[in-house]
Amino acid sequence: MLVFLARRLLAGVLTLFAISTLSFFIVRFAPGSPFSSERGTNAEVRRNEERLYGYDRPLPEQYARNILGYLCGNLGPSTSHRGRDVAELILPSFGVSVKLGAVSFVLALASGLLLGILASARQNAWPDHVASSVATLGICLPNFLLGPLLVMVFFTWLGWLEPTGWPQGWTSWTELKKVLLPAVTLSCVHMAYISRLGRAGMLDVLHKDFIRTARAKGVAEPALLLKHALKNGITPVLTYTGPMAAYLVTGSIVVEKIFAIPGMGTHFIASAINRDYGIIMGCVLVYSTLVILFNLAVDLLYAVMDPRVRVT
């Protein structure tokens, strides 16, 4: 296990190094600069600003300085926020994105597994058809369309939920109402995929010999599904949960924009418009680290959920 962890962590560090290198040069060679949008400034002022942030130095020197800074945990200054530290800017918004992703993850996993279990337990019956229809709708409707539709129904027509903002506390229903619409919007497509994967995995297990033996011994159907079949049937779902968890945090940019949520997506979009190299690189590194860690967690869960799997 320790050898496996060490090998995967080393591979993760090398992957981060490759991502940071590619991102650095892609951003630097993109058209424009952090100061090109500042109209009315003369060439001397721009040269002074470039000298202040070190952008007048040769590109290899800038690259080496950035990599050394990342190794020390320093993401550098932000040009669009007058030299403020990038970590100071994105860490509070990172917490918001993580909370939204966590709520969406729980919603997607719980509802997807429930639909998958019901569909497999009543194969080709009406619960299976209903679950399949819901999954198809979830896959077909993109976030930028589903979000406004939910706002129109649950805020404009019914007035039940809040359409924008982020709760300052999580102790009252008034505050929690602000989370439900973006969380449902973000989790819907993943709920659909989990439903399909759970149904396929459960149907495969339900036709195994040990399930037939348990059913012949008189094991009740709920216990058969939840105790015997579920643990082995959700293996395909586990494979999907790692990328899903990473996407729910890193892929919430559109949802955060629709519902005016102060997450990392807001900083990422603004930094791309303003050519803020520091924030762009900071967001890319944070997102990449999350993807690597979530995939590592899934590999470890395999060994816990399925004794046939061994990590060496």
C-alpha positions as CSV (number, residue, x, y, z in Angstrom):
1,M,0.0,0.0,0.0
2,L,2.8,2.5,0.9
3,V,4.6,1.7,-2.3
4,F,1.5,2.3,-4.3
5,L,0.8,5.6,-2.5
6,A,4.4,6.7,-3.0
7,R,4.3,5.8,-6.7
8,R,1.0,7.5,-7.3
9,L,2.0,10.7,-5.5
10,L,5.2,10.9,-7.5
11,A,3.2,10.5,-10.7
12,G,0.9,13.2,-9.5
13,V,3.8,15.6,-8.8
14,L,5.2,14.9,-12.3
15,T,1.8,15.5,-13.8
16,L,1.4,18.8,-12.0
17,F,4.8,19.8,-13.2
18,A,3.8,19.0,-16.8
19,I,0.5,20.9,-16.4
20,S,2.2,24.0,-14.9
21,T,4.8,24.0,-17.7
22,L,2.2,23.7,-20.5
23,S,-0.1,26.2,-18.9
24,F,2.7,28.7,-18.4
25,F,3.8,28.7,-22.0
26,I,0.2,28.6,-23.4
27,V,-0.8,31.6,-21.3
28,R,2.4,33.5,-22.2
29,F,2.1,32.9,-26.0
30,A,-1.6,33.9,-26.0
31,P,-2.4,37.3,-27.6
32,G,-2.5,40.3,-25.3
33,S,-0.9,41.0,-22.0
34,P,-2.0,41.9,-18.4
35,F,-1.6,45.6,-19.2
36,S,-2.9,45.7,-22.8
37,S,-6.5,46.7,-21.7
38,E,-5.4,49.7,-19.7
39,R,-6.1,52.5,-22.1
40,G,-4.6,55.9,-21.7
41,T,-1.3,54.7,-20.3
42,N,1.9,55.5,-22.1
43,A,4.7,53.1,-23.0
44,E,6.8,54.1,-20.1
45,V,4.1,53.3,-17.5
46,R,3.5,49.9,-19.1
47,R,7.3,49.2,-19.0
48,N,7.3,50.1,-15.3
49,E,4.4,47.8,-14.6
50,E,6.1,44.9,-16.5
51,R,9.3,45.6,-14.5
52,L,7.3,45.6,-11.2
53,Y,5.8,42.1,-11.9
54,G,8.9,40.7,-13.6
55,Y,7.4,40.4,-17.0
56,D,10.3,42.3,-18.6
57,R,12.7,39.4,-17.8
58,P,13.5,36.6,-20.3
59,L,10.8,33.9,-20.6
60,P,13.0,31.1,-19.2
61,E,13.8,33.2,-16.2
62,Q,10.1,33.9,-15.6
63,Y,9.4,30.2,-15.9
64,A,12.1,29.2,-13.4
65,R,10.9,31.8,-10.9
66,N,7.3,30.7,-11.2
67,I,8.1,27.0,-10.7
68,L,10.3,27.7,-7.7
69,G,7.5,29.8,-6.3
70,Y,5.0,27.0,-6.8
71,L,7.3,24.5,-5.0
72,C,7.3,26.9,-2.0
73,G,3.5,27.4,-2.1
74,N,3.7,30.9,-3.5
75,L,1.3,31.5,-6.4
76,G,2.6,35.0,-7.1
77,P,0.9,38.4,-7.3
78,S,-2.3,39.3,-9.2
79,T,-1.9,42.1,-11.8
80,S,-5.7,42.8,-11.9
81,H,-5.8,43.2,-8.1
82,R,-2.8,45.5,-7.8
83,G,-0.3,43.0,-6.6
84,R,-2.4,41.1,-4.0
85,D,-1.3,37.5,-3.4
86,V,-3.2,35.0,-5.6
87,A,-3.6,32.5,-2.8
88,E,-5.3,35.2,-0.7
89,L,-7.7,35.9,-3.5
90,I,-8.7,32.4,-4.6
91,L,-8.7,30.5,-1.3
92,P,-12.0,32.0,0.0
93,S,-13.7,31.4,-3.3
94,F,-12.2,27.9,-3.4
95,G,-14.1,27.1,-0.2
96,V,-17.4,28.2,-1.8
97,S,-16.8,26.0,-4.8
98,V,-15.9,23.1,-2.6
99,K,-19.1,23.5,-0.5
100,L,-21.2,23.7,-3.7
101,G,-19.5,20.7,-5.1
102,A,-20.0,18.7,-1.9
103,V,-23.7,19.3,-1.8
104,S,-24.0,18.5,-5.5
105,F,-21.9,15.3,-5.0
106,V,-24.2,14.1,-2.2
107,L,-27.3,14.9,-4.3
108,A,-26.0,13.2,-7.4
109,L,-24.8,10.1,-5.6
110,A,-27.8,9.6,-3.5
111,S,-30.4,10.2,-6.2
112,G,-28.4,8.4,-8.9
113,L,-28.0,5.2,-6.8
114,L,-31.6,5.3,-5.7
115,L,-32.8,5.4,-9.3
116,G,-30.3,2.8,-10.4
117,I,-31.3,0.4,-7.6
118,L,-35.0,0.8,-8.4
119,A,-34.5,0.3,-12.1
120,S,-32.5,-2.9,-11.6
121,A,-34.9,-4.3,-9.0
122,R,-37.9,-3.7,-11.4
123,Q,-36.2,-4.3,-14.8
124,N,-38.4,-3.5,-17.8
125,A,-41.2,-2.4,-15.4
126,W,-42.5,1.1,-14.9
127,P,-39.8,2.1,-12.3
128,D,-37.1,1.1,-14.8
129,H,-38.8,3.2,-17.6
130,V,-39.2,6.2,-15.3
131,A,-35.6,6.0,-14.1
132,S,-34.4,5.7,-17.7
133,S,-36.4,8.7,-18.8
134,V,-35.1,10.9,-15.9
135,A,-31.5,9.8,-16.7
136,T,-32.0,10.7,-20.4
137,L,-33.3,14.1,-19.5
138,G,-30.4,14.7,-17.2
139,I,-27.9,13.8,-19.8
140,C,-29.5,15.8,-22.6
141,L,-30.1,19.1,-20.7
142,P,-26.9,21.2,-20.4
143,N,-26.3,23.3,-17.3
144,F,-26.7,26.6,-19.1
145,L,-30.2,25.5,-20.1
146,L,-31.3,23.6,-17.0
147,G,-30.3,26.4,-14.6
148,P,-32.6,29.1,-16.1
149,L,-35.4,26.5,-16.5
150,L,-35.2,25.7,-12.8
151,V,-35.2,29.4,-11.9
152,M,-38.2,30.0,-14.0
153,V,-40.2,27.1,-12.4
154,F,-39.1,27.3,-8.7
155,F,-38.6,31.0,-8.3
156,T,-40.7,32.9,-11.0
157,W,-43.7,30.6,-11.0
158,L,-43.7,28.9,-7.6
159,G,-41.6,31.2,-5.5
160,W,-40.2,28.4,-3.4
161,L,-36.4,28.9,-3.8
162,E,-33.9,31.7,-4.1
163,P,-32.3,32.2,-7.6
164,T,-29.0,33.9,-6.7
165,G,-26.6,34.5,-3.9
166,W,-24.7,32.4,-1.5
167,P,-25.7,31.6,2.1
168,Q,-23.7,33.3,4.9
169,G,-24.9,30.5,7.3
170,W,-26.2,27.0,7.0
171,T,-28.6,27.0,9.9
172,S,-31.9,28.3,8.4
173,W,-34.1,27.2,5.6
174,T,-34.0,30.7,4.2
175,E,-30.2,30.4,3.7
176,L,-30.3,26.8,2.5
177,K,-32.8,27.7,-0.3
178,K,-30.0,29.6,-2.0
179,V,-28.0,26.4,-2.4
180,L,-30.6,24.0,-3.8
181,L,-31.0,25.4,-7.3
182,P,-27.3,25.6,-8.2
183,A,-26.7,22.2,-6.6
184,V,-29.4,20.5,-8.5
185,T,-28.3,22.2,-11.7
186,L,-24.7,21.0,-11.2
187,S,-25.6,17.5,-10.1
188,C,-28.3,16.6,-12.6
189,V,-26.1,15.2,-15.4
190,H,-24.0,13.2,-12.9
191,M,-27.1,11.8,-11.3
192,A,-28.1,10.6,-14.7
193,Y,-24.8,8.8,-15.3
194,I,-24.7,7.3,-11.9
195,S,-28.2,6.0,-12.4
196,R,-27.2,4.3,-15.6
197,L,-24.0,2.9,-14.2
198,G,-25.7,1.7,-11.0
199,R,-28.4,0.0,-13.0
200,A,-25.9,-1.8,-15.2
201,G,-23.7,-2.9,-12.3
202,M,-26.6,-4.1,-10.2
203,L,-28.2,-6.1,-13.1
204,D,-24.8,-7.8,-13.7
205,V,-24.5,-8.8,-10.0
206,L,-28.2,-9.8,-9.7
207,H,-27.6,-12.6,-12.2
208,K,-24.6,-14.1,-10.3
209,D,-24.8,-17.5,-8.7
210,F,-24.3,-16.2,-5.1
211,I,-27.4,-14.0,-5.6
212,R,-29.4,-17.0,-6.8
213,T,-28.2,-19.0,-3.8
214,A,-29.1,-16.2,-1.3
215,R,-32.6,-15.8,-2.9
216,A,-33.1,-19.6,-2.7
217,K,-32.3,-19.5,1.0
218,G,-35.1,-17.1,1.5
219,V,-33.2,-13.8,1.9
220,A,-35.6,-10.9,1.7
221,E,-35.4,-8.8,-1.5
222,P,-34.5,-5.5,0.2
223,A,-31.7,-7.3,2.1
224,L,-30.6,-9.0,-1.0
225,L,-30.3,-5.7,-2.9
226,L,-28.7,-3.6,-0.2
227,K,-26.5,-6.1,1.7
228,H,-25.4,-8.6,-1.0
229,A,-25.8,-6.9,-4.4
230,L,-25.1,-3.2,-3.8
231,K,-21.5,-3.6,-2.5
232,N,-20.4,-5.4,-5.7
233,G,-22.8,-3.6,-8.1
234,I,-21.6,-0.1,-7.4
235,T,-18.0,-0.8,-8.6
236,P,-18.7,1.0,-11.9
237,V,-20.1,4.0,-9.9
238,L,-16.8,4.2,-7.9
239,T,-14.9,4.5,-11.1
240,Y,-17.0,7.5,-12.0
241,T,-17.1,9.2,-8.6
242,G,-13.4,10.4,-8.8
243,P,-13.7,12.4,-12.1
244,M,-17.2,13.4,-11.0
245,A,-16.0,14.9,-7.7
246,A,-13.3,16.8,-9.4
247,Y,-15.6,18.1,-12.1
248,L,-18.2,19.2,-9.5
249,V,-15.6,21.5,-8.0
250,T,-13.7,22.5,-11.2
251,G,-16.6,22.5,-13.7
252,S,-19.0,24.7,-11.8
253,I,-17.9,27.9,-13.7
254,V,-21.1,28.2,-15.7
255,V,-23.4,27.4,-12.8
256,E,-21.6,29.9,-10.6
257,K,-22.0,32.5,-13.3
258,I,-25.8,31.8,-13.7
259,F,-26.5,31.9,-9.9
260,A,-24.0,34.7,-9.0
261,I,-22.1,32.4,-6.7
262,P,-18.7,33.8,-5.5
263,G,-16.7,30.7,-6.4
264,M,-13.4,30.1,-8.2
265,G,-15.2,30.1,-11.5
266,T,-15.8,33.9,-11.1
267,H,-12.1,34.5,-10.6
268,F,-11.1,32.2,-13.5
269,I,-13.4,33.9,-16.0
270,A,-12.3,37.4,-14.9
271,S,-8.6,36.4,-15.0
272,A,-9.0,35.0,-18.5
273,I,-10.5,38.3,-19.7
274,N,-8.0,40.5,-17.9
275,R,-5.0,38.3,-18.8
276,D,-4.1,37.9,-15.1
277,Y,-1.4,35.2,-15.4
278,G,-1.1,34.7,-11.7
279,I,-4.8,33.9,-11.1
280,I,-5.0,31.7,-14.2
281,M,-2.1,29.6,-13.1
282,G,-3.3,29.4,-9.5
283,C,-6.8,28.2,-10.6
284,V,-5.3,25.6,-13.0
285,L,-2.9,24.2,-10.4
286,V,-5.7,24.0,-7.8
287,Y,-8.1,22.3,-10.2
288,S,-5.4,19.9,-11.4
289,T,-4.4,18.9,-7.8
290,L,-8.0,18.1,-7.0
291,V,-8.4,15.8,-10.1
292,I,-5.2,13.9,-9.1
293,L,-6.2,13.5,-5.5
294,F,-9.8,12.4,-6.3
295,N,-8.5,9.8,-8.7
296,L,-6.1,8.5,-6.1
297,A,-8.9,8.3,-3.5
298,V,-11.0,6.2,-6.0
299,D,-8.1,3.8,-6.5
300,L,-7.9,3.3,-2.7
301,L,-11.7,2.8,-2.4
302,Y,-11.5,-0.1,-4.9
303,A,-9.4,-2.1,-2.4
304,V,-11.9,-1.3,0.4
305,M,-15.1,-2.1,-1.5
306,D,-13.8,-5.1,-3.6
307,P,-11.5,-7.6,-1.8
308,R,-10.5,-9.0,-5.2
309,V,-8.6,-5.8,-5.9
310,R,-5.2,-5.3,-4.4
311,V,-3.0,-2.2,-4.6
312,T,0.6,-3.0,-4.7
